[in-house]
Amino acid sequence: MSASSTKKRPSFAQVKTAALRNIDKVLAHWLPNGKRVDGGKEYTAPNPTRTDKRAGSLKISISKGTWSDFATGDKGGDLIDLVRYIDGGTDVEACNKLADLLGVTADSAPANPAPAKSKAPEWIAIQPIPAEAMNKCPVKHRQHGAPSKVWIYRDDKGHPLMALYRFDLAPDEDGKPKKVFAPLTWCKRSDGETTQWRWQGLPEPRPLLRLDDLALRADAPVVLCEGEKAADAAADLMPSHVATCWPNGSNSWHKADLTPLKGRDVLLWADNDDSGAACMDAVAHKLREIGAGSVRFIALEVFKRKPTMKNDRAAFAKGGQWDNGDDAADAAAKGWTTTHLAELERSGELFGSVEEPSAPEEPEPTPKAKAKPAAKRPAKPKNDLMPSGFRLTPEGVFYAGDDGEARPVCSPLEILARTRDDKGHNWGLLVEFDDPDGAKKRWNIPARTMTGDFGKDVLGPLVDMGLRLAGSRSGRNARNDLQSYLGGFDSAQRARLVTRLGWHDSAFLLPEQQVGIHSEHLHFYEAGSQLPPISEAGTLEQWQEQIGALCVGNHRLAFVVGVAFAGPLLHMLGHESGGFHLYGDSSGGKTTHLQVAASIYGGPRLVRSWRSTDNALESIAAAHSDGLLVLDEIGMCDPRIIGETVYMLGNGTGKARANDRGQAGRQVQEWRLLFLSTGEKTLAHHMAEANKELKAAME
């Protein structure tokens, strides 16, 4: 056996130590096209294991040798891991390659440790920065001079944490503009009480820009950019959003604290390059982990068009310029405005894919009990998909046929979401439009009506509500185009159909709005004309002065007002439905008591009559769930059914009905409410007139 084959190789510890001591040589050999970043603390280079064109995602710590690629999730604990990752093979082979490069042998004497140096004192950032320190903030950098822009990073209460200076320097040899960023913090020396401004950043995790705006506009969606200049431009272009970013660009997103975006709807505006796409992909994954409400990407391809104006409205033409590396600031510089972005957002063209939490992996079934494969969920569309040839504008819906000429179909008709009930049945389309008086109308079009008589079941109700067909075309052509528009439209948005108002988890559904957060938009679809006329008028102080003050000392008025306030609390207290009947002679003020109770929710129109069939009352009750139902004059109700009706209201459940095949019909309606009733007689007296017996739980 030859001597070379028995030569003892160095240990992993020896090679690891030598590699870290000569890290520049190691990185230059395996990653020759890289550079130091973050003040020289890290090294970045294109990842040779994939088709990286630019550095940014792969980073190596100079002091520790640890490394990670945030675009792929690959990472390692030392330079031996890095060589094995790049070249493949085993850890032993990677160790030997490093030993050969650095001349490390088993007999190599360990390097003499450098004489211990006294540790230099650290400068620790003070957060927040005191007001007196902000008054002494430097106006120039000792090397770069006066800044072109300064951003102040603040906490959620508006207190300053850090200043970030941007310096636009002279172009390089190729004429490319150069820019330098320098963070500035107010620091305290670790070995004493000395404080001063230092050109250094904040420790990890670093704050987002405009945390104070995020806190102030807690319900606003967020647009997240890669830099401060882009975030400023995005704030101007999308004023409905809070625009923010993290410090130090795409290479440092993982050092930022993204938790303030938990529960928020976030729109990601990446720079138009590979590193921007990789960065925002990684950010989207992290936002999904921390529980962002939703994560969407801006579809950058829309900026390849040229923004124009036509008849004072946003329009788009061919021939736009969208260069590599462009961001929101470049979009603004190239003529894009708030109006253009709003038009793209309204039409759905602005948005790319939607990031959603992936389903948890199911455990492998055991051989004894082999599970059936789970049905795959259909892929969610990246955008709302407009049928070919159709376009929705503020002027209406238009269709362009083979000749390319846009023909009007109808007044503006927006499809908000696809709908279905909690069992995944009764699919439909939720549409919204303005009638000729400008009143907003919303209707859930059942999908089954699209397969029947479209003119009668769909077009007729739409026209009755105020939708206008194009008058310049034949009715048949416009109707056919409208049917194609509705039938061919797909939407990534979903809405949940519910059969009662009131509480749904932590959201409270009112006739015209949803208060609180729910996983989906809720739509009450059994209402029809039974919606309670809940409305807002005046102020709380006015109600207290003009109504509430008159209840003081009047126990009956105070009682009915208490009942009105108690309706929404039944859910929280776990109580069932119930009601109270006020009886007495005519002109005794019974109806006035009901009107006072109704003032909590609106006006006198909330007072309903008992003159309803028991079937109609089910829909009325469901529309008043978790609230107050006010019924005047029990004498107007048929005494033969009054007892069962009262029992049904208190039970909180309607009747189960069969269809023409003997099967269960529509979903049984349910509610949870308090009701007030009036009459000249008691319930027992009223039932006795029809020879009906009062049963338990009726009174």
C-alpha positions as CSV (number, residue, x, y, z in Angstrom):
1,M,0.0,0.0,0.0
2,S,1.4,3.4,-1.0
3,A,2.3,6.0,1.6
4,S,0.0,8.5,0.0
5,S,-3.1,6.3,0.4
6,T,-2.4,6.0,4.1
7,K,-1.7,9.7,4.7
8,K,-3.8,11.0,7.6
9,R,-6.2,13.7,6.8
10,P,-6.8,16.8,9.0
11,S,-9.8,16.8,11.3
12,F,-13.0,18.6,10.6
13,A,-12.2,21.1,13.4
14,Q,-8.8,21.9,11.9
15,V,-10.3,22.6,8.5
16,K,-13.2,24.5,9.8
17,T,-10.9,26.8,11.8
18,A,-8.6,27.3,8.9
19,A,-11.4,28.0,6.5
20,L,-12.9,30.6,8.7
21,R,-9.5,32.2,9.2
22,N,-9.1,32.3,5.4
23,I,-12.8,33.0,4.5
24,D,-11.9,35.5,1.8
25,K,-9.8,33.0,-0.1
26,V,-12.5,30.3,0.3
27,L,-15.3,32.6,-0.9
28,A,-13.2,33.9,-3.8
29,H,-12.6,30.3,-4.9
30,W,-16.1,28.9,-4.7
31,L,-18.1,32.2,-5.1
32,P,-15.9,34.4,-7.2
33,N,-18.6,36.9,-8.4
34,G,-19.7,38.1,-4.9
35,K,-19.1,41.1,-2.7
36,R,-19.2,42.2,0.9
37,V,-22.4,43.8,2.1
38,D,-24.0,45.1,5.3
39,G,-20.9,47.0,6.4
40,G,-18.6,44.1,5.5
41,K,-20.3,41.7,7.9
42,E,-21.7,39.5,5.2
43,Y,-20.8,38.2,1.7
44,T,-23.3,37.7,-1.1
45,A,-23.0,36.1,-4.5
46,P,-25.1,34.5,-7.2
47,N,-26.1,31.0,-6.1
48,P,-24.2,28.6,-8.5
49,T,-26.6,25.8,-7.8
50,R,-29.4,27.6,-9.7
51,T,-29.8,30.1,-12.5
52,D,-29.0,33.2,-10.4
53,K,-28.1,36.2,-12.5
54,R,-27.5,38.6,-9.6
55,A,-26.3,38.4,-6.0
56,G,-28.7,39.0,-3.2
57,S,-30.4,35.9,-1.8
58,L,-27.3,33.8,-0.9
59,K,-25.4,35.3,2.1
60,I,-22.5,34.2,4.2
61,S,-21.6,35.6,7.6
62,I,-17.9,36.7,7.6
63,S,-17.4,36.2,11.3
64,K,-19.1,32.8,11.7
65,G,-19.1,31.2,8.3
66,T,-22.8,30.4,8.6
67,W,-24.8,30.8,5.4
68,S,-28.3,30.8,4.0
69,D,-30.3,31.4,0.8
70,F,-33.6,33.0,1.7
71,A,-35.0,32.4,-1.8
72,T,-34.7,28.6,-1.4
73,G,-34.5,28.1,2.4
74,D,-31.1,26.3,2.1
75,K,-28.7,27.0,4.9
76,G,-25.6,25.6,6.7
77,G,-23.5,26.1,9.8
78,D,-20.0,26.4,8.4
79,L,-17.9,26.6,5.3
80,I,-17.6,22.8,4.9
81,D,-21.4,22.7,4.6
82,L,-21.2,25.5,2.0
83,V,-18.6,23.6,-0.2
84,R,-20.7,20.4,0.0
85,Y,-23.8,22.4,-1.0
86,I,-22.1,24.0,-4.0
87,D,-20.1,21.0,-5.3
88,G,-22.2,18.1,-4.0
89,G,-20.8,15.0,-2.5
90,T,-20.2,14.3,1.1
91,D,-19.0,16.3,4.1
92,V,-15.7,14.4,4.0
93,E,-15.1,15.2,0.4
94,A,-15.9,18.9,1.0
95,C,-13.6,18.9,4.0
96,N,-10.8,17.4,1.9
97,K,-11.3,20.0,-0.8
98,L,-10.9,22.8,1.6
99,A,-7.9,21.2,3.2
100,D,-6.2,20.9,-0.2
101,L,-7.0,24.6,-1.1
102,L,-5.7,25.9,2.2
103,G,-2.8,23.4,2.6
104,V,-4.1,22.1,5.9
105,T,-2.7,18.7,7.0
106,A,-3.1,16.5,10.1
107,D,0.4,17.7,11.2
108,S,-0.4,21.4,10.8
109,A,0.1,23.1,14.1
110,P,-2.9,24.9,15.3
111,A,-2.6,28.6,14.8
112,N,-1.4,30.4,17.8
113,P,-4.2,32.4,19.2
114,A,-3.9,36.1,18.8
115,P,-3.1,37.9,22.0
116,A,-6.3,38.8,23.7
117,K,-7.4,42.3,23.1
118,S,-9.6,44.3,25.4
119,K,-13.0,44.3,23.9
120,A,-13.9,47.7,22.4
121,P,-16.9,49.3,24.0
122,E,-20.1,49.0,22.0
123,W,-22.5,51.8,21.1
124,I,-26.0,50.7,21.9
125,A,-29.0,52.4,20.1
126,I,-31.4,54.2,22.4
127,Q,-35.0,53.6,21.4
128,P,-37.0,55.9,21.2
129,I,-34.8,58.8,20.5
130,P,-35.3,61.7,23.0
131,A,-36.7,64.9,21.6
132,E,-33.6,66.9,22.7
133,A,-31.4,64.6,20.7
134,M,-33.5,65.0,17.6
135,N,-32.9,68.7,17.8
136,K,-29.1,68.0,17.4
137,C,-29.5,65.5,14.5
138,P,-26.5,65.9,12.0
139,V,-27.4,67.7,8.7
140,K,-24.3,66.3,6.8
141,H,-22.3,63.1,6.6
142,R,-18.6,63.5,7.1
143,Q,-17.8,61.8,3.7
144,H,-20.9,62.1,1.6
145,G,-22.0,65.6,2.5
146,A,-25.6,66.7,2.6
147,P,-28.3,64.0,2.0
148,S,-30.8,64.1,-0.9
149,K,-33.5,62.6,1.4
150,V,-33.9,61.6,5.0
151,W,-36.5,59.2,6.4
152,I,-37.4,58.9,10.0
153,Y,-38.4,55.4,11.2
154,R,-40.9,55.7,14.1
155,D,-42.6,53.3,16.5
156,D,-46.3,52.8,16.6
157,K,-46.8,55.9,18.8
158,G,-44.9,58.2,16.5
159,H,-41.6,58.3,18.5
160,P,-38.4,58.4,16.4
161,L,-36.2,55.3,16.4
162,M,-33.7,55.9,13.5
163,A,-32.9,58.3,10.7
164,L,-32.0,56.9,7.3
165,Y,-30.0,59.2,5.0
166,R,-29.8,58.8,1.2
167,F,-26.9,60.3,-0.8
168,D,-27.0,60.6,-4.5
169,L,-23.4,60.6,-5.7
170,A,-21.7,61.3,-9.0
171,P,-22.3,58.6,-11.7
172,D,-19.7,55.8,-12.1
173,E,-17.6,55.3,-15.2
174,D,-20.5,53.8,-17.1
175,G,-22.7,56.8,-16.3
176,K,-24.8,54.8,-13.9
177,P,-26.1,56.9,-10.9
178,K,-24.6,55.9,-7.6
179,K,-26.5,56.1,-4.3
180,V,-25.4,55.4,-0.7
181,F,-27.6,54.9,2.4
182,A,-26.4,55.6,5.9
183,P,-28.5,54.8,9.0
184,L,-28.2,57.2,11.9
185,T,-29.0,56.3,15.5
186,W,-28.7,58.0,18.9
187,C,-26.5,55.7,20.9
188,K,-25.1,55.2,24.4
189,R,-21.6,53.9,25.0
190,S,-21.7,50.6,26.9
191,D,-19.0,51.4,29.3
192,G,-20.4,54.7,30.5
193,E,-23.0,57.4,30.2
194,T,-21.7,59.0,27.0
195,T,-24.3,59.5,24.3
196,Q,-23.9,60.6,20.7
197,W,-25.2,60.2,17.2
198,R,-23.6,57.2,15.4
199,W,-23.7,56.3,11.8
200,Q,-25.0,52.7,12.5
201,G,-28.2,50.9,12.2
202,L,-30.6,49.4,14.7
203,P,-30.2,45.9,16.0
204,E,-32.4,43.1,14.7
205,P,-35.3,42.8,14.4
206,R,-35.5,46.2,12.7
207,P,-38.7,48.2,12.4
208,L,-40.8,48.9,9.4
209,L,-41.3,52.4,8.0
210,R,-44.4,54.2,9.1
211,L,-45.4,52.1,12.1
212,D,-47.3,55.0,13.4
213,D,-49.5,55.1,10.2
214,L,-50.0,51.3,10.5
215,A,-51.3,51.8,14.0
216,L,-53.4,54.8,13.2
217,R,-55.0,53.2,10.1
218,A,-55.5,49.8,11.6
219,D,-58.1,48.7,9.0
220,A,-56.3,50.0,5.9
221,P,-54.6,47.5,3.5
222,V,-50.8,47.7,3.3
223,V,-48.5,48.0,0.3
224,L,-45.0,46.7,1.0
225,C,-42.1,47.9,-1.1
226,E,-38.3,47.2,-1.1
227,G,-37.1,50.7,-0.3
228,E,-38.1,54.0,1.2
229,K,-38.2,55.9,-2.1
230,A,-40.5,53.3,-3.6
231,A,-42.7,53.3,-0.5
232,D,-43.1,57.1,-0.7
233,A,-44.2,56.8,-4.3
234,A,-46.6,54.0,-3.5
235,A,-48.1,56.1,-0.7
236,D,-48.9,58.8,-3.3
237,L,-50.1,56.3,-6.0
238,M,-52.3,54.2,-3.6
239,P,-53.5,56.5,-0.8
240,S,-56.0,53.9,0.4
241,H,-53.1,51.8,1.5
242,V,-50.4,52.3,4.1
243,A,-47.1,52.2,2.2
244,T,-44.1,50.8,4.1
245,C,-40.8,49.0,3.7
246,W,-37.9,47.7,5.8
247,P,-34.4,49.1,6.2
248,N,-31.4,48.2,4.0
249,G,-33.2,46.8,0.9
250,S,-34.0,43.3,-0.4
251,N,-30.9,41.7,1.1
252,S,-32.1,42.5,4.7
253,W,-35.8,41.7,4.7
254,H,-35.1,38.7,7.1
255,K,-33.7,41.2,9.6
256,A,-36.9,43.2,9.8
257,D,-39.8,42.7,12.2
258,L,-42.8,41.9,10.1
259,T,-45.2,41.0,13.0
260,P,-47.0,44.4,12.7
261,L,-48.5,43.0,9.5
262,K,-50.2,40.1,11.3
263,G,-53.9,40.1,10.3
264,R,-53.4,42.8,7.7
265,D,-54.1,42.6,4.0
266,V,-50.7,43.1,2.3
267,L,-50.0,43.9,-1.3
268,L,-46.3,43.2,-2.3
269,W,-44.8,45.6,-4.9
270,A,-41.5,44.0,-5.9
271,D,-38.7,45.7,-7.9
272,N,-38.8,44.5,-11.5
273,D,-35.8,42.1,-11.4
274,D,-34.9,38.6,-10.3
275,S,-33.7,39.6,-6.8
276,G,-36.9,41.6,-6.2
277,A,-39.0,38.6,-7.2
278,A,-37.0,36.2,-5.0
279,C,-37.1,38.6,-2.1
280,M,-40.9,39.2,-2.2
281,D,-41.5,35.4,-2.6
282,A,-39.6,34.9,0.6
283,V,-41.4,37.8,2.3
284,A,-44.8,36.4,1.2
285,H,-43.9,33.0,2.8
286,K,-42.9,34.7,6.0
287,L,-46.1,36.9,6.1
288,R,-48.1,33.7,5.6
289,E,-46.3,32.2,8.6
290,I,-47.0,35.1,10.9
291,G,-50.7,35.2,10.0
292,A,-51.2,38.1,7.6
293,G,-54.9,38.5,6.6
294,S,-54.0,38.1,2.9
295,V,-50.9,38.5,0.7
296,R,-51.1,39.6,-2.9
297,F,-48.6,40.6,-5.5
298,I,-48.8,43.5,-7.8
299,A,-48.9,42.2,-11.4
300,L,-45.8,44.1,-12.7
301,E,-46.7,43.3,-16.3
302,V,-49.4,45.9,-16.3
303,F,-46.7,48.6,-16.2
304,K,-45.6,47.5,-19.7
305,R,-48.5,49.6,-21.0
306,K,-48.4,53.4,-21.4
307,P,-50.6,55.4,-19.0
308,T,-52.7,58.0,-20.8
309,M,-55.9,59.9,-20.2
310,K,-59.0,59.9,-22.4
311,N,-62.0,62.1,-21.6
312,D,-60.6,62.9,-18.2
313,R,-60.4,59.2,-17.4
314,A,-57.5,56.8,-17.0
315,A,-56.7,54.9,-20.2
316,F,-53.8,52.6,-21.3
317,A,-52.0,52.2,-24.6
318,K,-49.2,50.1,-26.1
319,G,-45.6,51.1,-26.0
320,G,-45.0,51.6,-22.3
321,Q,-41.5,51.3,-20.8
322,W,-40.9,49.1,-17.7
323,D,-37.2,48.6,-17.3
324,N,-35.2,46.1,-15.2
325,G,-35.1,47.2,-11.6
326,D,-38.1,49.6,-11.9
327,D,-40.2,50.2,-8.8
328,A,-43.1,52.4,-7.6
329,A,-41.0,55.5,-7.9
330,D,-40.2,54.7,-11.5
331,A,-43.8,54.1,-12.2
332,A,-44.7,57.6,-10.9
333,A,-41.8,59.1,-13.0
334,K,-43.2,57.5,-16.1
335,G,-46.7,59.0,-15.8
336,W,-48.6,56.5,-13.6
337,T,-51.0,58.3,-11.3
338,T,-53.5,57.4,-8.5
339,T,-56.2,57.4,-11.2
340,H,-54.5,54.7,-13.2
341,L,-53.7,52.5,-10.2
342,A,-57.3,52.9,-9.0
343,E,-58.6,51.8,-12.4
344,L,-56.4,48.8,-12.4
345,E,-57.4,47.9,-8.9
346,R,-61.1,48.2,-9.6
347,S,-60.8,46.0,-12.7
348,G,-58.7,43.4,-10.9
349,E,-55.8,43.7,-13.3
350,L,-53.4,45.2,-10.7
351,F,-53.3,42.0,-8.7
352,G,-51.2,38.9,-9.3
353,S,-51.3,35.8,-7.2
354,V,-52.9,35.4,-3.7
355,E,-50.7,33.7,-1.1
356,E,-52.8,31.4,1.1
357,P,-51.8,29.0,3.9
358,S,-51.1,25.6,2.5
359,A,-53.1,22.7,3.9
360,P,-51.3,20.7,6.6
361,E,-49.8,17.5,5.4
362,E,-51.8,14.4,6.2
363,P,-50.0,11.6,8.0
364,E,-49.2,8.5,6.0
365,P,-52.1,6.0,6.4
366,T,-51.2,2.7,8.1
367,P,-51.4,-0.5,6.0
368,K,-54.2,-1.7,8.2
369,A,-56.5,1.3,7.4
370,K,-55.6,2.7,4.0
371,A,-57.3,6.1,3.6
372,K,-59.0,7.3,0.5
373,P,-57.0,10.0,-1.3
374,A,-58.4,13.4,-0.5
375,A,-60.1,15.3,-3.2
376,K,-57.9,18.1,-4.5
377,R,-59.2,21.7,-4.2
378,P,-59.4,23.5,-7.5
379,A,-56.6,25.9,-8.1
380,K,-57.5,29.4,-7.2
381,P,-57.3,31.9,-10.1
382,K,-54.5,34.4,-9.8
383,N,-56.8,37.2,-10.9
384,D,-60.5,37.9,-11.4
385,L,-60.8,36.6,-15.0
386,M,-62.7,38.9,-17.3
387,P,-64.3,37.0,-20.2
388,S,-62.5,37.5,-23.5
389,G,-63.5,40.7,-25.2
390,F,-65.2,42.3,-22.1
391,R,-64.2,45.4,-20.2
392,L,-65.7,47.1,-17.2
393,T,-65.3,50.9,-17.1
394,P,-67.0,53.7,-15.2
395,E,-69.2,54.2,-18.3
396,G,-70.4,50.6,-18.3
397,V,-69.7,47.1,-19.5
398,F,-68.3,46.9,-23.1
399,Y,-67.8,44.0,-25.4
400,A,-65.3,44.0,-28.3
401,G,-66.0,41.4,-31.0
402,D,-63.8,40.1,-33.7
403,D,-63.6,43.5,-35.3
404,G,-62.2,45.0,-32.1
405,E,-64.9,47.7,-31.9
406,A,-66.1,48.2,-28.3
407,R,-69.9,47.9,-28.0
408,P,-71.8,48.9,-24.9
409,V,-73.7,46.2,-23.0
410,C,-75.1,47.8,-19.9
411,S,-74.4,50.3,-17.1
412,P,-71.5,49.5,-14.8
413,L,-72.1,46.1,-13.3
414,E,-69.3,44.9,-10.9
415,I,-69.0,41.2,-9.8
416,L,-67.8,41.3,-6.3
417,A,-67.4,37.6,-5.5
418,R,-68.6,34.1,-6.1
419,T,-71.0,33.0,-3.3
420,R,-72.0,29.8,-1.6
421,D,-73.5,28.7,1.7
422,D,-71.7,27.1,4.6
423,K,-72.3,23.6,3.0
424,G,-70.8,24.6,-0.3
425,H,-74.2,24.7,-2.0
426,N,-76.3,27.4,-3.6
427,W,-73.5,28.9,-5.7
428,G,-74.0,32.3,-7.2
429,L,-72.5,35.7,-8.2
430,L,-72.7,38.7,-5.9
431,V,-73.1,41.8,-8.2
432,E,-73.3,45.5,-7.4
433,F,-74.4,48.5,-9.5
434,D,-76.0,52.0,-9.2
435,D,-79.5,52.6,-10.2
436,P,-80.4,55.8,-12.2
437,D,-80.8,57.7,-8.9
438,G,-77.3,56.8,-7.8
439,A,-78.5,54.4,-5.1
440,K,-76.2,51.4,-4.8
441,K,-77.9,48.0,-5.4
442,R,-76.5,44.6,-4.5
443,W,-77.9,41.2,-5.6
444,N,-76.8,37.6,-5.3
445,I,-77.6,35.9,-8.6
446,P,-78.2,32.2,-8.0
447,A,-76.1,30.1,-10.5
448,R,-79.1,28.0,-11.3
449,T,-80.9,31.0,-12.8
450,M,-78.1,31.3,-15.4
451,T,-79.2,27.9,-16.9
452,G,-82.9,28.7,-17.2
453,D,-84.8,31.6,-18.7
454,F,-82.1,34.3,-18.4
455,G,-84.4,37.1,-19.5
456,K,-87.0,36.3,-16.8
457,D,-84.8,35.1,-14.0
458,V,-81.8,37.3,-14.2
459,L,-82.2,40.2,-16.6
460,G,-85.7,41.0,-15.4
461,P,-84.8,41.4,-11.7
462,L,-81.6,43.4,-12.6
463,V,-83.6,45.8,-14.7
464,D,-86.3,46.1,-12.0
465,M,-83.5,47.1,-9.6
466,G,-82.2,49.8,-11.9
467,L,-79.6,48.2,-14.3
468,R,-79.8,49.8,-17.7
469,L,-79.2,47.9,-20.9
470,A,-77.4,49.7,-23.7
471,G,-80.0,51.7,-25.6
472,S,-77.9,51.9,-28.8
473,R,-78.1,48.2,-29.5
474,S,-80.9,45.7,-30.0
475,G,-82.2,44.2,-26.8
476,R,-81.4,40.7,-27.9
477,N,-77.7,41.5,-28.6
478,A,-77.2,43.3,-25.3
479,R,-78.9,40.6,-23.4
480,N,-76.8,37.9,-25.0
481,D,-73.6,39.8,-24.2
482,L,-74.7,40.3,-20.6
483,Q,-75.3,36.6,-20.2
484,S,-71.9,35.9,-21.6
485,Y,-70.3,38.5,-19.3
486,L,-71.9,36.9,-16.2
487,G,-71.6,33.3,-17.3
488,G,-67.9,33.6,-18.3
489,F,-66.7,35.7,-15.3
490,D,-64.6,34.0,-12.7
491,S,-63.4,35.5,-9.4
492,A,-60.9,34.6,-6.8
493,Q,-63.0,36.4,-4.2
494,R,-65.5,34.4,-2.1
495,A,-68.5,35.5,0.0
496,R,-70.4,33.3,2.4
497,L,-74.2,33.2,2.1
498,V,-76.0,33.3,5.5
499,T,-79.6,33.1,6.4
500,R,-79.6,35.4,9.4
501,L,-78.2,38.7,10.5
502,G,-76.3,39.3,13.7
503,W,-73.3,37.5,15.1
504,H,-71.2,35.2,13.0
505,D,-68.0,34.3,15.0
506,S,-66.5,37.7,15.8
507,A,-68.3,39.6,13.0
508,F,-71.7,41.3,13.3
509,L,-73.8,41.4,10.1
510,L,-76.1,44.4,9.6
511,P,-78.4,44.9,6.6
512,E,-75.9,47.3,4.9
513,Q,-72.5,46.4,6.4
514,Q,-70.4,43.9,8.2
515,V,-68.8,45.0,11.5
516,G,-65.8,43.1,12.8
517,I,-63.5,40.5,11.1
518,H,-64.6,37.3,9.5
519,S,-62.7,34.9,7.3
520,E,-65.0,35.8,4.5
521,H,-67.4,38.5,3.4
522,L,-70.9,37.7,4.7
523,H,-74.1,38.2,2.6
524,F,-77.6,37.8,3.9
525,Y,-79.6,36.3,1.1
526,E,-83.0,35.5,2.6
527,A,-84.0,39.0,3.3
528,G,-86.0,40.4,0.4
529,S,-88.3,43.1,1.7
530,Q,-87.9,41.8,5.3
531,L,-84.7,43.7,6.0
532,P,-85.0,45.9,9.1
533,P,-84.6,49.6,8.3
534,I,-81.7,50.0,10.7
535,S,-80.3,53.5,10.2
536,E,-78.0,56.1,11.9
537,A,-79.3,59.5,12.7
538,G,-77.9,62.2,15.0
539,T,-75.4,61.5,17.7
540,L,-75.2,59.5,20.9
541,E,-75.4,62.7,22.9
542,Q,-78.5,63.8,21.1
543,W,-80.2,60.5,21.8
544,Q,-79.2,60.7,25.5
545,E,-80.6,64.2,25.7
546,Q,-83.8,63.8,23.7
547,I,-84.8,60.2,24.6
548,G,-82.5,58.6,27.2
549,A,-83.1,61.5,29.7
550,L,-86.9,61.0,29.5
551,C,-86.5,57.3,30.5
552,V,-85.0,58.2,33.9
553,G,-87.6,57.6,36.6
554,N,-90.0,55.8,34.1
555,H,-89.5,52.2,34.8
556,R,-91.5,51.0,31.7
557,L,-89.5,53.1,29.3
558,A,-86.2,52.1,31.0
559,F,-87.3,48.5,30.7
560,V,-88.1,48.5,26.9
561,V,-84.8,50.4,26.2
562,G,-83.0,47.7,28.3
563,V,-84.6,45.0,26.2
564,A,-83.5,46.7,23.0
565,F,-79.9,46.9,24.2
566,A,-79.9,43.3,25.4
567,G,-80.6,41.8,22.0
568,P,-77.0,41.7,20.8
569,L,-75.8,40.4,24.1
570,L,-77.7,37.1,24.0
571,H,-74.9,35.5,22.0
572,M,-72.3,36.6,24.5
573,L,-74.3,35.5,27.5
574,G,-75.4,32.2,26.0
575,H,-79.1,33.0,26.5
576,E,-82.0,31.9,24.3
577,S,-84.6,34.0,22.6
578,G,-87.5,35.5,24.5
579,G,-90.1,38.3,24.4
580,F,-92.3,40.6,26.4
581,H,-95.9,41.6,25.8
582,L,-97.2,45.0,26.9
583,Y,-101.1,45.1,27.2
584,G,-103.6,47.6,28.3
585,D,-106.4,49.9,27.1
586,S,-106.2,51.8,23.9
587,S,-104.3,55.1,23.9
588,G,-102.2,54.1,26.9
589,G,-98.9,54.7,25.3
590,K,-98.0,51.2,24.3
591,T,-96.9,52.1,20.7
592,T,-94.9,55.0,22.1
593,H,-93.0,52.5,24.3
594,L,-92.2,50.4,21.2
595,Q,-91.0,53.5,19.3
596,V,-88.7,54.4,22.2
597,A,-87.2,50.9,22.1
598,A,-86.9,51.1,18.3
599,S,-84.9,54.3,18.5
600,I,-81.9,52.3,19.6
601,Y,-81.7,50.8,16.0
602,G,-83.4,53.5,13.9
603,G,-86.8,55.1,13.7
604,P,-90.5,54.3,14.0
605,R,-90.3,52.3,10.8
606,L,-88.8,49.5,12.8
607,V,-92.1,48.9,14.5
608,R,-93.8,46.1,12.6
609,S,-97.4,44.9,12.7
610,W,-98.5,41.5,13.9
611,R,-100.5,41.3,10.7
612,S,-98.2,38.7,9.1
613,T,-98.5,35.0,8.4
614,D,-96.3,32.7,10.4
615,N,-94.2,31.9,7.3
616,A,-93.4,35.6,6.6
617,L,-92.5,36.0,10.3
618,E,-89.7,33.5,10.0
619,S,-87.9,35.6,7.5
620,I,-88.6,38.7,9.6
621,A,-87.2,37.0,12.7
622,A,-84.0,35.9,10.8
623,A,-83.5,39.4,9.7
624,H,-83.6,40.7,13.3
625,S,-81.4,38.0,14.8
626,D,-79.2,39.2,17.6
627,G,-81.3,42.3,17.8
628,L,-84.8,43.5,18.7
629,L,-88.0,42.6,16.9
630,V,-90.9,45.1,17.6
631,L,-94.5,43.9,16.9
632,D,-97.4,46.2,17.5
633,E,-101.1,45.2,18.2
634,I,-101.4,41.5,18.7
635,G,-105.1,41.8,18.0
636,M,-104.3,42.0,14.3
637,C,-102.9,38.5,14.3
638,D,-105.1,35.4,13.6
639,P,-105.8,34.1,17.1
640,R,-105.7,30.5,15.7
641,I,-102.0,30.8,15.1
642,I,-100.8,33.4,17.6
643,G,-99.8,30.8,20.2
644,E,-97.7,28.7,17.9
645,T,-96.1,31.9,16.4
646,V,-95.1,33.2,19.9
647,Y,-93.7,29.7,20.7
648,M,-91.7,29.7,17.4
649,L,-90.2,33.1,18.1
650,G,-89.0,32.1,21.5
651,N,-87.7,28.7,20.2
652,G,-85.5,30.5,17.6
653,T,-86.2,28.0,14.8
654,G,-88.5,28.0,11.9
655,K,-90.4,25.1,10.4
656,A,-88.8,22.4,8.3
657,R,-90.6,22.1,4.9
658,A,-90.4,19.4,2.2
659,N,-90.1,20.1,-1.5
660,D,-92.3,18.5,-4.2
661,R,-90.3,15.3,-4.0
662,G,-90.9,14.9,-0.2
663,Q,-87.2,15.8,0.5
664,A,-86.0,18.5,2.9
665,G,-86.6,21.9,1.2
666,R,-84.7,25.1,1.9
667,Q,-82.5,25.4,5.0
668,V,-84.5,25.8,8.3
669,Q,-84.2,29.4,9.4
670,E,-82.8,30.2,12.8
671,W,-82.5,33.3,14.9
672,R,-81.7,34.5,18.4
673,L,-83.5,37.7,19.5
674,L,-85.7,39.5,22.0
675,F,-89.1,40.8,20.9
676,L,-91.5,43.3,22.2
677,S,-95.3,43.1,21.6
678,T,-98.3,45.2,22.4
679,G,-102.1,44.7,22.5
680,E,-105.2,45.4,24.5
681,K,-105.5,41.8,25.6
682,T,-103.1,39.2,27.0
683,L,-101.9,36.3,24.9
684,A,-104.2,33.9,26.9
685,H,-107.3,36.1,26.3
686,H,-106.5,36.4,22.6
687,M,-106.1,32.6,22.1
688,A,-109.2,31.9,24.1
689,E,-111.2,33.7,21.4
690,A,-110.2,31.0,19.0
691,N,-110.7,28.2,21.6
692,K,-107.0,27.7,21.8
693,E,-105.3,26.5,24.9
694,L,-102.2,28.3,26.3
695,K,-99.3,25.9,26.5
696,A,-96.1,25.9,28.6
697,A,-93.4,28.3,27.4
698,M,-95.9,30.4,25.5
699,E,-96.3,32.9,28.3
